[in-house]
Amino acid sequence: MRRTIVLACALAVAIIAPAAANAAERMLIGFQDDPSFRWREDRAAALDQAQSANAGIVRTNVYWSRIAPTRPTSASDPFDPAYRFDDLDEFVRNTQARGIEVMFTIWGTPTWANGGRGQNHAPTRYADLTAFARALASRYSGTFPGLPFVRYFTVWNEPNLEQFLAPTFDKHGKPASPFTYAKIYRAAYARIKAGNPKAQVGIGETSPRGRDRLSPKPGKLQNTLSPGKFAQLLSTARPALKFDAWAHHPYSELGRSPLQKVAFPNVNLTQLPIFENKLEHWFHRKHIRIWITEYGFETKPAERKGVTLAQQAAYVRQSLEIARQDPHIQIYIWFIFRDDPTSSWKSGMLNEDGTRKPALASFSSLAKLLDGRNPIVSAHVGKIPTVRIPVLELAARDGVGATLGATLRIYTGAGKFVESAQLASRIDIDGYASFVFGKSSTAASYTVLFEINDKNGNRVDRYATVIYSK
């Protein structure tokens, strides 16, 4: 089956060019930056800039310890008065209004849930995490007016590092964290799905490197497991863990390029194909999706050992091209958006003063080209496909169930105009609208331009590539 990528699209003919066979072609591309997008006074302006850079997704940490500083009376209730969801509510509303998807990463055990052992230790009763996961997923399931739907969830952050999940090894020096993580993940997964049946849940969220042995400098160097070893041991947990994707952070070492090679079971960007094959073997599954949920390059002079600004811009292009060539990769998230004085990490595409680094232009152009919000739809010859289009901006204004009108302009893959159509739809609970493509076909592919309007004249422009096969 021939695949295509769209190189340009507005309210005119999209220009189609062949892409590499088996390439991902489109993916959700965006940022993680909690200070810039959630806590700073200019957070709305920062999200405006991310929107202008064609970000389609933002990831944020959901700190269980901060949202539930005291034990809730009814922990599965998303409106229990003990919960502190205010800043998260605002963040989700702000992103939806800009047409941007959200990913939540649950992390950080409250002191009341594990006897004060620290956020990086598992809860004493996993039922407490289960209840919190249910409350979180339910609150953002799209069923409560004024609280938008959230599609993507992951559980814990970099659990192969003791900094985020302890202990890494048991008292006999054998790996312990994969089996602790299996309990954490299982406690969260089922209740996320119960609270939000349309949610997608990623497992792993692994750091790129680890030593797989006890630290040679206890107290100075943390204990770590490589992502490969961590995943292999995790796959032995029973009953088998269910997941929609594996989340990973394939960073190169400080100052190195996306092409840096490391020895597996460590996993940088270039080792992902090896890792993908291993995951499929270990978990006995085919075509496991990969979410790159953190990636970036720190820059000089803010980080003395970082890359130059020109190198960062080049590495954005190079890494996204590598990701595009990998059919497993569904999401690519850059960490962070803007350098911040509260963080030692200097991989932002904006400097602390808000001035742009050259990487932002590289990111913006490729994010537009590969934007996963413009779907590729497979259809069988003789069948009439339904195309689902994200209309999050209109959902923010009009709510679930609101009626929308759409003008469709249909072109062949070669760019020849075929026909136009007027259709109606309603906003689904997840912020999407569904449209019937029009007619069955024997053509290889079509590009369909959508002008979608609500009753107040607000508009969303998207496109879809519909590819027919026998």
N, C-alpha and C positions, 0 to 999 in steps of 0.2 A: 504494500500500500504506500503510495506516494504521500509524503508530508510536506507542509509548506510553512514558512514563517512570513509574517507581515512586516514589511520594512517601513511602511508609512500608512497612516490612516487618519482621515478626518471625514468631512462630509464630501468626499470625493472618492474616486476609485482607489482601492487599496492596491499597492504594487506588490506582487507576490514573487518570491524567489525560492528555488529549491533549497532545502536545508539538508544537513548531513543525516543519513539514515539513522533511525533510532535515537535521534536527539530529543532532549526534553522540550525544546523549542519555546515553551512558555512556562513561566513559574511565577509564584508570588515573590516579589522582591521588596525588601523594606529595611527597617531599622529597629534596634533596641536602644533606648536611652531614657531611663526612668527619670533622672533629674530634669532633662529638657522637656519631656512630654507630660510629666505628671506633677512636678513639685515646684519648678521655678515660676516666678510671676509671669514670665513671657511664654508660658507653655503653649498657649493657643497660637501664638505667632510661630513657634517652633514647628507645630504640627502643620501650619500653613506652608512653611518652607518644605517640610517633608512631602506634603501633597504636591507642591510645585515640582519637586524632584521625582514625581511619578511613583512614590512609594505606594505599594498595594497592601502592605501588612506591617504592623508594629507588634513587637513582642514586649511583654512586661512581666516582671516578677510579682507574683501574688504572695506576699509575706503572711503566711498563716499567723505568725506570732504578733504581727501588727494589727491584723484585722480582728483577731480574737485575743486581745491582751488578757482577758479574763474568761473563764469557762462559761460558755452560753448555757442557758437553761434548756433550750430546745435547739441543739446544735444543727439539726437538719433543716431548720427553718431559716430561710435567707433573710428574714426580717427580725430575727432575734435581737433584742436591744443591746446585747453584748457586742455585736459585730460593728466594726468601723469600716464601712464600705465607701465612705463619702468620696475620697479622692479617686478610687477605682471607678465609681459610677461616672464621675465627671470625665475621666480619661476615656472610657468606652463611648460615652455620648459624643465627645469631641472627635474621636476617630471615625465613628460612623457618619457623622455629619460631613466628613471630608472623603467619604467613599473608601475608607481604609479598613481592612480586616484586622482583627486582634488575635494575638496568641497569648494565653496565660501560662506561666510556669509556676506551679505551686511549690513553695519551699519555706522552710523555717519553722521548726516546732516551738510552740509556746512553752514557757516555763511550767505552766500548770499541767501540761500534757506529758511531761517526761521527768518531773521531779527536779527541774532546774538544771539539767545537764547541758543545755546549750541548744541553739537552733539546729546544729548539725547532727543532733542525735535523734533517733527515731522516737515516736511516741511510745509511752508505756502500754497504752491500749490503742491498737490500730483502729478500733471503732471510732475513736475521736477524729481521726483523719478522714475516715469514711463519711462521717456526718458533715464535716466541713466541706469535703469535695461535693457532696450532694447539694449543700446550701449554695456554694459558689456556682455550680453548673446550672442549678435551677434559677438563680437570680438573673443569670444572663442567657436564658433559654429563649428569649423573645416573647414570653407569655405574660410579662408584666409591663403595662404601659409605661413608657419613659425609660425603660431599661433595655438596651439593645441586645441582640443576639450575639454571642461569641462562639466562633466555630472551632478554634484550635486551642488545644490544651496539651501541656506536657507536665510531667510529674518529677519534681526535684531538679536541682541544677548540679551538673558535674558530679554525680554520686561516686565516680571512681577516684575522687580526691577527698582526703580526710577533712579538708577545709569545709566541705559541704555535707559529707556523710561520714560519721565516725561510729565505731572504729573500722578501719580498713582491714585489719587483721585481727584474728582472735588471739587468745593468750598463748596458743601453740604456734603462732606465726603463720597460720593458714588464712587465706582470703575469707573475709566475713561480709564485707559491704555488698557484694552482689546479692547475697541471700537476704540481707536486711532490706535492700532496695526492692527485691521481689515482693516482700511483704508490704512495703510502702506503696509500691505501684499498684498491687492488687487491691489494696484498701481504697485507693482513689479511683481506679479505672471504672469499676462497675457502677459506682455512685455518680460519676460524671456522666456516664451514658444514661443512667436512670433519670438524672435531673435535666439532661439536655440530649435527647436521643439523636439529634443531628450533629452532635459534637464529634470532632476528630481528635484522637488522643495519641500523642507520641510518647514513646518509651526511650530510655537511655539518657539523652541530653548530656552525652559524654564529652569530657575534655580530651584533647588529642594525644596526650602523652602520660606515661606512668612507668614506674620502675619494676613493679611486680615482685618486690621484696621489701622487707622491713627497712625503714629509713636508716642510713648509716650515721645520721646525726639526730637522734631523737630529741624533740623539742625545738630543733632548728629547721629541719627539713621535714615536711609532712609526708606521711605515708600515702602512696598512690598505687593504682593499678592502671595498666594500659587499657585503652578502650577495647582492644581485641580480647584480652584476657577477661575483662569485666563482662563483656557480652557473651563470651563462651560459657562462663560460669552461670550467668543469668539464664541462659537458655536451658539449663538443667533443672530449673525450678519447676516443681509440680504442684498443682496442675499447671499446664503450659500457659504462659502469659499471653493475653490478647492485646494487640496494638494496631494502630493504623499507619504508623511510620516509626522509623528510628531517627531520633534527633541527635545531632553531633556538631561539635565545634572544631573544624579541621584547620585550626590556626597553624601557620608556619612559625618557626622560632623568631624571636625578636630580630628584626633587620633582614630577614630572609625573604625570598620570593615565593609566589604560589607554587613554583616548580620544585621547591625543596623536597628532597627525598628522605624519608626516614625508614627505619627498619620496622616492619610489621612485627608485633601487634600494635605499635603506635600508628596513628592514622592522621596524616595531613591530607590536603586536598588531592594530591596525586595518588594516595593510597586508597581512596574511596572505592574504586572498582574492586580491589582485593577484599576490602571490608564488606562490601555488598555481597560478594560471592560467599564469604564466610558466614554472614548473617543468614543467608538463605539456607545454607547447609546446616547451621546450628539450630535454627528455629523451624526447619522443615517447611519453608514457605517459598513461593516464587515471587519475584519482582517486589521486594520490600522497598517501600518508598523511603526516601531520605529527606529529612528536613535539616538544612544547614541553619541552625538557630543562633549561632554567633560566628562572625568572621570579621577580620579587619587587619589593618596594618598601622602601627603607631608611627608618627612622623617626627622628624627633627624640625626645629631645635627643641621643641617641648620635651621630647624623649630623645636623649642623647644618642642612644643606640638604635633609634628608629630608622625608617627609610626617608628619602627625600620626598618632597611634595610631588615632584614629577614621577618618582617611582610609585608612590601611592596611587596616583591617577592611572598609571600603566597597569598596576596590579589589579585594580578594580576591573578594568577591561579584560585582562587575562583570566582572572578567576571566574568571572561571569561566563566567559566563553568556554572554559573548562566545565563549568556547571551545566551550561546549555547542551554540551555534547553528551552528558550523562542522562539517560532516560529515567533513572531512578529519582533524580533530584526534583522535588516539587516546590521547595521553599528555600530562599537565600536571604538571610538577615544579616545586615552589617551592624557591628557594634563599635562605636557609638555614632550618634549624629553630630554632636558638638562637644569639643573638649570642654571640660568643666573643672573649676578649681577644687571641687570636692573629690575628684577622682584622679588617681595617678595614671589612668589609662588615657592615651592621647591619640586615639585612632579616629577621631571625629572628622567629618567632612567640612566642618566649620571650626575655626579657631575659637578660643575662649571669648574673644571680642565680637564674635558673630561674622567675621569676614570669611569668605569662602575659600576653601582649598580647591585646587584644580580637579581633585577626584570627584567633586560633586557633579561637575558637568559630565564626566564619564559615566557616573552612576545614573544620572537622569536620563541620558540618551538610551542606555541599554535597558533601564527599567521600563521605559516606554516601549521599546522594541519587543521585549520579552514578557510584557505584562500579562500575568496569568488571569487577570479579571476579564480578558478577552478570550473566550474559550475556543478550543478546538473540539469539534463534535464529530464523532464517527457515526455513520449511518449506512444502512444497507440499501442497495439499489431497489427501488420499488416501494420503499417505506418513507413515510413523512416524519422527519425528526422533530423533536422538541428541543429548543435551545433555551438554556437558563442563563440569564444575564444578571450580574450583581447591580442592584440599584440602592445601595446603602444610603446614599445621600438623600434619596427620596423617602426611604423608610424613616430616616431621622425626622423629616418634616411632616410626613403624612401618616405614618404608623402602618402596622400590619393590616392587610386587607384592603388598603386604598386602591382605587381603580387607576390604571395608567393607560395612556395611549402611546402607540409607537408607529413611526414610519420606518419601514424597512426598505433598503435599496440593495439589490442582489446583483452580484457580479460573478462571472466565471473566474477561475483561477488565473486566467490570462488577462483579466482586467476588463472584459467586455460586459457592458451593462445588459442585464437580463430583464428585470422588471422591478417594480416597487409595489409595496403593499401597505395597508393600514390595518393594524391589529390592536387589540385590547388585552390587558392582563391585570392581575392584582399582585400586590406585594405579599410575598410569602413570609412566614415567620422568621426565616433566616436572612431576610433582606434581599432576596432574589425575585425576579419575575420570569415567567415561562412564556415562550412564544413558539408557535408552530411555524416551521421554516417556510411552508408554502405549498410545495408539491414534491413528489418523488422525482428522482432524476437518475440518469445514466452517466452524468458528467463526473469527472474525477473529483472536482472540488469547487466550492463557491465561497466567496467572501460576502458576508451580510453585514451591512452597516445599520446600526440601530440609533434612531433619535427617539428617546423615551421621555415622555412628558407627564407631569401630574396636572391636576385641574387648575393649579395656580400658575402654570407656565414654567415651573422649574424643570430642568432638562438634564438628562444624562446621555452622553454619547459613548457607545461601545461598538465593538465589532466581533464577529465570530467567523471562524473558518469551518465550513462543513465539508467533510471528506467522505465520499461514497466508496463503498467496496461491495463486491458480490459475495 
